[in-house]
């Protein structure tokens, strides 16, 4: 199986996410090399999660150099019906109690963590340092 076929779902995800300057090259050494620029760290994490789902925690048959266009925040989230800051925090941080980090990053448009509106675009801050 060609490596491009093995990692086809990762390549498709990159296209879906709109990865900029994407390029792949299958080397004679049996390693698939990928380059590109993700819009934010969340997109980069999504690509790495997809790579690891196929190749394991430390795949030896793929090398990816994924740059990030903005590191000012983790990602942006558009509020949909049924969202709450704790639900959003659970999705991005796997910890619903980190909702306050999202609230603090969006105080310019939020005055109460319990009052968000469908359609609002919230900054999901980087909380790892």
DAQUI-V703756 format. One record per residue. N is the residue number from 0. RES is the residue in three letters. SS is DSSP state (~ for helix, > for strand, _ for the rest). Layout:
n/res/ss
N/RES/SS
N/RES/SS
This chain:
n/res/ss
0/UNK/_
1/UNK/_
2/UNK/~
3/UNK/~
4/UNK/~
5/UNK/~
6/UNK/_
7/UNK/~
8/UNK/~
9/UNK/~
10/UNK/~
11/UNK/~
12/UNK/~
13/UNK/~
14/UNK/~
15/UNK/~
16/UNK/~
17/UNK/_
18/UNK/_
19/UNK/>
20/UNK/>
21/UNK/>
22/UNK/>
23/UNK/>
24/UNK/>
25/UNK/>
26/UNK/_
27/UNK/_
28/UNK/_
29/UNK/_
30/UNK/_
31/UNK/>
32/UNK/>
33/UNK/>
34/UNK/>
35/UNK/>
36/UNK/>
37/UNK/>
38/UNK/_
39/UNK/_
40/UNK/~
41/UNK/~
42/UNK/~
43/UNK/~
44/UNK/~
45/UNK/~
46/UNK/~
47/UNK/~
48/UNK/~
49/UNK/~
50/UNK/~
51/UNK/~
52/UNK/~
53/UNK/~
54/UNK/~
55/UNK/_
56/UNK/_
57/UNK/_
58/UNK/_
59/UNK/_
60/UNK/_
61/UNK/>
62/UNK/>
63/UNK/>
64/UNK/>
65/UNK/>
66/UNK/>
67/UNK/>
68/UNK/_
69/UNK/_
70/UNK/_
71/UNK/_
72/UNK/_
73/UNK/_
74/UNK/>
75/UNK/>
76/UNK/>
77/UNK/>
78/UNK/_
79/UNK/_
80/UNK/_
81/UNK/_
82/UNK/_
83/UNK/_
84/UNK/~
85/UNK/~
86/UNK/~
87/UNK/~
88/UNK/~
89/UNK/~
90/UNK/~
91/UNK/~
92/UNK/~
93/UNK/_
94/UNK/_
95/UNK/~
96/UNK/~
97/UNK/~
98/UNK/~
99/UNK/~
100/UNK/~
101/UNK/~
102/UNK/~
103/UNK/~
104/UNK/~
105/UNK/_
106/UNK/_
107/UNK/_
108/UNK/_
109/UNK/_
110/UNK/_
111/UNK/_
112/UNK/_
113/UNK/_
114/UNK/_
115/UNK/_
116/UNK/_
117/UNK/_
118/UNK/_
119/UNK/_
120/UNK/>
121/UNK/>
122/UNK/>
123/UNK/>
124/UNK/_
125/UNK/_
126/UNK/_
127/UNK/_
128/UNK/_
